[in-house]
Each structure stands twice: as structure tokens, then as C-alpha cells.
Amino acid sequence: MRIWLEKLEAGDLVLVAISGGTDSLSLAYALSLEAPKLAIQIHAVTVDHQLQPGSGKQAEAVVSQMKLLGIETTIEKVTVDITEGLEASARKARYAALDAIGNKVNAVAIFLGHTRDDQAESVLLGLARGSGTRSLSGMAAQNGKYIRPLLSITRIQTESVCNEFNLDPWNDPHNSDSSFARVRVRREAIPTLEKTIGPGISEALARSAQLLRDDADALDGWAEREIGQLDLADLDCEYLSGLPQAIRSRIIREAIFAAGAPSGSISADHVSLVEALVTSWSGQGASDLPGGVKVERFSGRLSLLRN
């Protein structure tokens, strides 16, 4: 915890996201001990998604616990627009609220209580989706203003902290609802892997995530350097075909977005469709991509335009 706070300046204010569960309570407790030593201010925010009966009462309970730790707390009520599944939609609304409150209180960092167990679950979910290197690398310890200082800590350890220091955690009913994929991974998949393969699966998955993140960072950096010297609307197929596929696919994906495809709309199938125009050219015609983007090959060049 201290290594993250030492990167900040005296007088800075940090935001900590609190659900009331063991992980976020442990995080808030640790911050309440360490931040004052460095003259750093703490402000907590609990997001009321209004998805469960009594959610407002739980938010008030969080405020009461934070008051005992000397932390001022904001309750932010959000309306979850369910457009991409409950979990993803709630996450989108939650991060939007955190960004808004962070800007309002001029927070220099936003601390999140994700643990090593959360990291392992993210990697398994990415594997199940057939995701690429970036997705399999899990959550970054720092991503812009967001800081996750507990990624090397287990959920059992945060439970021990709550027990030792008489913190009263909330058990979110959604954490036992097997209709959510993450809950099934947590309660069924990982225990089964531990039983059939051996102990230490979560630790191994988290370690793999870090290795993959290092690889993804290196590949992204290479692709960014290539992109910086290319016209993404008019790409030379011969030049692209000479690049490693990992770099080429990143360029193709960026070119599709640059042409106007909405964020998050491009799948591996879309990238493969464009890849075929570069490396498996046999006279195929133009293809339509999300966001009205049209891609076709003319005279050895790849053209991506929005209709």
C-alpha cells in the first residue's frame, strides 16, 4: 500500500471505491492507516446500483463504517442501462460514477480492491471467451488514475483483516448467484481445478496474467510505432503481410476503429475477415464491418472507409 501512496504528493486526495465487502473494507482500512502518515487525504465512494432491495440501506451502512475509519464518503446512485449483460452494464455504470466523483473531488488516484483471486477469475473468463493476449493479461495494477494495490493479496487474507480488526463486511447476494459466469468460475471452476490439478491454481493464473501483460505491452508498443507511420485508411497489403500476425492484427483492429467502428464492436472474426484480404487474397469483394465501415482491397492496397 505504502509504495503506491509514496508516489503521490502531500496534500493529494485519493478516492477509494467501497462496496462494503471484505476486499474493499480491507483496502479502506489500510489506506486509513497509511495515508495520514504522508499527509494524503482519503475520500470514499460507494456506488448504489439500485439493483437489489435495500441497496440504499447497505450504502448507508458503508458510510457508517467509513466514519469509524475517519473517511468521508459519498453515496452515488446510478441507473444501470442493461445493454450488454447485467455484470458488464453495472461495471460500466460504476466506473462512470467513479470517474465523475473523482473529477468532482479532484482525486489524483482511484483505489480499487481487486485481489489475486479476482485476477485469476478474469484470466479464466478470458480463456473461455477465446480472448487475445491483452484480455488474458487480466487487470493492471495501475491503469491511468486507477490503482489496484491488492492484486498480490488473496480473498482469504482480506477476510482475515476484517476479522482481526473487527470490520463488518457485507456479503453481496450477487456473489452467490450462479447465473453469473464469474460466480461459477469462483465457486465451481477454480475449486475443481484445484482438486483435479493441484493447489496454487489462482496464484499460477495471476502470475501468467502478469507475464502476458508484459508481452502485450511489448506487442502494443511495436504496433503503435508502426501505426504512427501508416495511413490507416490506405494500407499496403504487401507491407502488412511482412509483419508478424500479432502486429498486423493490432494494426487492422486500429484501422477499423479509425474508420469509424464503435468501441468494443470488433470481434476476432472481423479482424480475420480483413486479415484474409491481406494474406489470403483470391479476388474476394468488399465486406461490411460494424459502424458502417466498408473494407476492400484495390491494387494491392487495403481501403477502409465509412459508408
N, C-alpha and C positions, 0 to 999 in steps of 0.2 A: 504493500500500500504506500509506504513512505517513498519508494523510488518514483512513483507517479506524481506524488504531491511535490516532491523536491524539484520537479521540472517547472513548477509554477512559481509565481511571484507572491510575496507577502501582500495581502490585501485583495488578492484574486478571489472570486466567488466560483464555487463549483456546484453543479446540480447533481443530485443523486436520485435515481428512479427507484421508488419503493412500492412494491406490490403488497408487502406485509408478510411474504413468505420467508423461509429461513435464509435463503441466499441474499435477498436484498436487505433484510434486517441485519445480518452479519456485516454486510458491506457498510451500512449506515453506522453501525456501532464502531467499526474500525476507523471510519472517517472521523467520527466524533472524538476519538482518542488522538488521532494523528494530526488532523488539520489545524487545530488550535495551536499546536507547537510551532507551526510555520506561519501563523497569522493568516491562514486561509479560511474564508467563510464557506459555510455549507448551507444550501437550500435544498429541501426535498420536494419532490412532486410525486403524487400518487394519481394515476390515471384511472378514472371511473369509466369503464367501457359501457356501463349500463346494460350489460348482457345477462345479469343474474339478479334475482330478487335479493334485496338487502345490500346491493353493491355500495350504496351511499353510506350505509352504516359501517361497512368494512373500511371505507375510505376515512371515516371519522376515527375509527379505531387506530388506523395508521398515524393520523395526526397526533393522537394522544400518546402513542409510543414514541414518536419523534420528539414530542415536547419533553419527555423524560430524558432524552439524549441531548436536549438543548438545540434541536434543529427545527427551524421554521419550515412549515410545509404548506404547499399549495395543492388543493384538490382540483384536478382538471377533468371535467366531464366531457366525454366525446360521444358522438353518434357514429357508430360503425356502419359504413356503407358496404354491405357484403357483396363484393363483386368478384372475388377470387378465392372463395372459401373463407370460413369463419376465422381460422387461425391467421391466415395471411392478411385478411382485411383488418382484423383487430390490431395486428402488428403495424400495419400502415398507419392506422389512426393514432396508435400510441406514439410512434416516432414523430409524427407530425405535431402532436401535442408537446412532446419533449423539446422539439426544436423551437416551438413557439414560446414556451415558458423560458427556455434557455436564453432566447433573444431578449425576452422581456426583463429578465433579471441580470442580463449581461454576464452570463456564465461563460467562463473560459473553457470549461470541460463538463461533460455529462458522464457520470459514472453509472455503469450497469453491472448487475450482479450475476452475470452468466458464469457458470462453473465448468470444470473439466467434464462433468457428466453431460452438460448441455452441448459442449463441443463434440463429444463422441456421438451424441444423438444426431447432431447436424450432419456429421460425416456419413452416418448410415443412411439418413434420409436422402442425402445427395447421391449415394450409391444406388439407392432404389429408383431414383429418377433418371439414372444414367447421365448424371451431370458431368460437366467438364472439370478441369483442374481447379479453377477458381472456386467453384461451388464446394468441391471436396476439401478445400483448404479450410473450411469452416469459418469461424468468426475471428476477426483480427483483434489482438489485444488493444490496439488503438486504430481507429478509423475516423480521421478528422477530429472533431471535438469529443467523439465517443470513446470512452476508456473502459475496458473490462479487466480489472485487476485480479479477478478470482479465477481466471482460466486454468490455473495450476492447482486450484483447490477443489476438493470433492464435495458433493452434496452432504455426505455424512459429516464432513468436517464443519460445514456451516450449521448443521443441526447440533453438533456438539457445542459450538459457540453460543447458540441460543440457549441451550440447556445450562451451560456453565454460568452465563451472565443474566439468567432469568428474563430473557426476551420471550415474548409471547407470539410465536409465528401463526400466520393464517394458512390453513390448508385449502387451497383453491379447488373447488369441486371439479373444475375442468381438468385438473391434473390426474383425476382418476377416471375420466371419461374415455373409454376405449374407442369411441368413434373418431378420436383424433389420432392421426398417424404418429405423432411424436409420443403420445402416451403409450401406444402399442410398442413402439421401439423401446421406451423406458422400462415398461413393466413386463414385456414378453421377449422381444428380440434380444436385447442385451443380456438378460439373465440366462436365456437359452444358450447364447454364445459362450457365456462364462462357464456354463455347466458342461457343454459339449467340447469346447476347445481348450478351456482353461482360464484361470483368473487373469486379470490385468487387461481385459479387452478394451475397456474405456480408456485406460492410460495409453494403450497402443494406438487406438484410433485418434486420440488427441495429439499424440506425437507425430503420427502420419499427417495429420492436418497441418502441422507446422512445417514439415518437410515439403508438402505440396504447396503451401503458401510461398515458401522461398522459391520454388520452381515457377509458380505462377507469376510472382513478381518479376523474375528474370525474363520470362517469355513476354509478359506485358510490356516491359521496358524495351525489349528488342522490337516488338511490333509498333510501339509508339514512335520509335526512331524512324522506322520505315514509313509509317503513316505521315510523318512530318514532311516527307519529301515526295509524296504522291498526290495526284489529283484523284480523289476517291470516286468521282463521278465518271472517270475515264481511265481505266486501269489497263496496263499492258499485260495480256494473258501470259506471254512468254516469260516476262519478268516474274510474275506471280508464281508460275509453275516451277521456277527455280528456287523458290523459298521453301523451307520446311513447312509441312502442313500445319503445325501448331501456330506458326507465324501467319501463314496465309489465311487460316480460318479467322484469326483475330482481325486481320485487315478486312476481310469480307464482311464480317459482322459489323465492324465500324462503318464500312461503306454503306451498308443497308440502312443503318441508323442515320447516317449523314444525309441520305437521300430522303428521309422523312418518315421512316418506320417508327411507330410509338415505342417508347422504352418498355422492355420486357416482353415485346411481342414476337421476338425472333427465336425460333427453336433450332435445334441441331439439324432438323430436316430442311429448314430453309437454307441454312448455310451449306448443306450438302448439295442442294439444288444448284446453287451458284458455283460451288466447287466443281461440279460436273461440267459447267461451261468452260472452266479453265483447264482442267486436266483430262477430261473425257469428252472432248468436243467431237460431235458427229453430226453437226448441222441442226441441232435442236433449236427451236424457236424461242421467242421471248417468254418469260414467266412473270407472273404477278406475285408480289410479296405483300405482307401486311402494310397498312398505311397507304395503299395505292402506289407502292413502289414497283416499277417495272424494270426488269433486268434482262439484257440480251447481249449477245456477242456480235460485234461488227468488225470485220477486217482485223481479227486478232486482238481486239480491244473489248473490254468489259464495260458496258454502259449501264449505269443505274440512275434512273430518273423517276420523279414522282409524277403520276398522271394528273 
